């Protein structure tokens, strides 16, 4: 959502308002360190109308990242820690 334009944000808000009582789940993500003014305003509005539920995620550890890669790629061996180091 951190790259969404105003039209996209308005559309998601429309969905929230018109389908609030329907069995519908919409999963949206954004980076908390990349919230611009439009998204900040939109998040506050969604919260005020109780149209969203926020779940804050923490960073994965190297061990968790390795386990995730091992599961995704069905690797038989653990992913070496040195291959998980980035920039």
N, C-alpha and C positions, 0 to 999 in steps of 0.2 A: 504494500500500500504506500510505501514511502516515495514511490515514483508516480503515483496516480495523479491524473489531472482532475479538475473540479467535476467534470461530467461523470467520470467513473465513480467518484466519491458520492455524487448525488444519486447515481443508479443503485449503488449498494445501500444507501440510506432508504431509497424507495423500496427495495426488496425487504429491508428490515421492517419498515412500517406496514407494508401491505401483506406480508406473509408471516407476521410475528406469531400468529396462532396456528400456523401450519407446521407439520413435521419437516422442517427444512434446516439443514446445517450448511453454513457457508464459512469456510475456513480462510481467513485472510492473514497475511503476515506483514510485518514491517520491522525495520531496524530502529530501535529506540534512540540510537545516536544519529539518525537521519530524518528526524521529524521536522518538516517545514511548517510554516504558519497555517496553510490550508489543511494539512493533515491534523495538526494539533487542534484546530477549531472543529474539524469533523469528529475527531475522537471524543472531544468534550461533549459535542452534541449527541453522539450515539450513547454516551454514558448517561447523559441527562435524561434521555428518553428511554433508558434501560433496554436498548436494542442490541447491545453487545456484551459479551463476557470476555474479559481479557485474561490470558494465561501467559505469564512471563516465563520465558525459558532461560536457563543458564547455559553457559558455554560447556561443550563436551570436553572431558579430559582427554589426554592422548590415548589412554587405555580405552575409553569409551569410543573414541573415533576409530581406533584400530579394530575393536569388536564390531562396530557398525560396518566398516569396509570388509571385514572378513565375512560377515553375514551376507552383505549385498553381492559380493563377488564369489561367494561360496568357496572361499579359500580354505585349504586344509591346514595351513600353518598360520600362526599369528602374524600380523603386519609388523615389520620391524619398526621400532620407535624412531629411528633416524629418518625413515621415509615420511613421517608425519610432521616433520619440522617444516615450517613455512616461513618465508621471507624474513 
